[in-house]
Amino acid sequence: MEETIGSIKAQLQAADIRELPALISRYEDDGRAGVRHAVEQGRKRIAAYEKEKARCEALKKYEKEYDSYTYICGIDEVGRGPLAGPVVAGAVILPKNCDILYINDSKKLSEKKREELYDVIMDQAVAVGLGYSTPQRIDEINILQATYEAMREAVAALKPAPDLLLNDAVTIPRISIRQVPIIKGDAKSISIGAASIVAKVTRDRLMVQYDEVYPEYGFASNKGYGAQAHIDALKKYGPCPIHRRSFITHFCD
C-alpha cells in the first residue's frame, strides 16, 4: 500500500537532521505535490543546519588561534544598565571539540532559545563560574568597578582554573591570567557568547524572583531596566532595596 502524503510529511518533519538525507533520497522521486513540498522543506532544513554549523565554526576563530592554551575561558557581563538588581558576570570554559549550535550574543536570542542553550551549556561546559555585584556595591564603587569585581569572582569560581581569558571588550584589572579583549566579543567568540547566555539567564531568573518580593515595579518583564512602567512605579512608590540609588536620582528625590 502506498504511503500517504500525511505519513511521509510527518516522517520528514519529525526526523533528526542526520536522518533527513536518507528520507529525502527515499521520497524525492515521489510525484505527488504534497510529498515534493515536504521534501523541499527537508532540504531547506538541511541547508539551514549547514549554514548554522558554518557560522558556529567561524565563532571558534579565537579559540583556534589560542589553541595552545588548555583552558580558554569566555567572560561576559549582563546588567550594567538597569536601574535595579545586580550586575552578573558569567565565565565559561567550553570543551575544545565543542559542537553546540545557535550560541550567539544573548541579546540576539529569544528567551526560549537562551533557556534551551543555558541547559546545553551547563551540561557540556568544562566549567562555569558566576559572579555578582549587588546594587549597594554598585552604588559604593560605581558600575564599572562593580562589574570588574563580578568578573573576577566568576573567574575565581572556575574549576579547573583558566589559563586564557577571552573578554567582551574589557581588560579586567587585578587578574594575572592573560586576557584577550575582543570588541563585540559575545557575537565573535563561542566562549564569550556562551558566557553571555549563562549570565543573562541567571540574572533574568533572579529578577523574576525579585518580582515576587517587589511586585509593584514589574521586574519579571522589565528585568530592572528603565521601562516607562518601571519609572512610573518608582515615582509612585519610591525605590525598593534592590534599586541602584546612584542610577535613579532623576526619578526619585
PyMOL commands that set and color helices and strands:
alter all, ss='L'
color gray80, all
select helices_A, chain A and resi 5-14+20-27+33-58+61-65+106-108+111-124+135-141+143-156+185-187+190-213+215-217+219-222+228-237+245-247
alter helices_A, ss='H'
color red, helices_A
select strands_A, chain A and resi 72-78+87-93+127-133+164-168+178-182
alter strands_A, ss='S'
color yellow, strands_A
deselect
rebuild
show_as cartoon
